[in-house]
Amino acid sequence: LTSTQTEISVITPDIRVVSQRLNASSNPGVPTAISLPLTDEEKLLQQAGLLNVPSVNIFAGSSSASNSSSNSTNSLYIAVALIDSSLWVRQNSTPTSKPSAGELQSNIVSISASGGNVSFVDISFTTTQSGKNVTPPLNFTIICPPKAVVRKSFSCNDTGYVEVIHCKGVPEVYRGVCPVLKQTCAALDLNSLTVSSQNLCNTLNTTGTNGTKDGIVCRCGLGADSAVGSSSVAAGVVLTLGGSDVSKTFQSSA
């Protein structure tokens, strides 16, 4: 952006980007909505309810009293990119591969900020099975025979998770539920095309902003990039293994 520009947008088949200059002195806690660029045809589809794109809200942080006067004229520069999920190459996959943990379930939203303080961003995604278990719960039983010190296991066919029980010669019955794959928010590493090791995003809820469609709202902090003097995050909806507290799932009985 130049000194006279407040917004620039670019649309390509796989990536669309909007860059805006915002007032850095906006009220803390009050969100600023960033609209991703759409073609005229896409705007008509969106109005008809036939197209859903992620929504982005920026929450600016508060400035200290000593800096309030100097910050009043500063600008916060925000760039938001929507990246098509087809550019995210699934590792070790085949056309018939079962769903697995870490698998991307949405397009990617990448946000970069400079020149101001951003507390966090809220990103609303709409996916085909938002908030629902991708794999159904599977019950199983492991029986330990008397007078036998052995190791027994059960493999969950849907996720590949394996639960191992060490039998100690006492007749016992262990009942459990396989953990399920669920859609949750995650920060993404765009260099390695993997879920980021930085835990920057949390799943707020699974209710669509329009009240009629399922959705997932991701609240993400921004990681600092000292090399370029900005902060950024890339986020999406991925599959994670959960839904059951495996350590407390099993109960034994003689």
Disulfide bonds with the S-S distance in Angstrom:
Cys144-Cys167 1.95
Cys156-Cys178 1.98
Cys185-Cys218 2.00
Cys201-Cys220 2.11
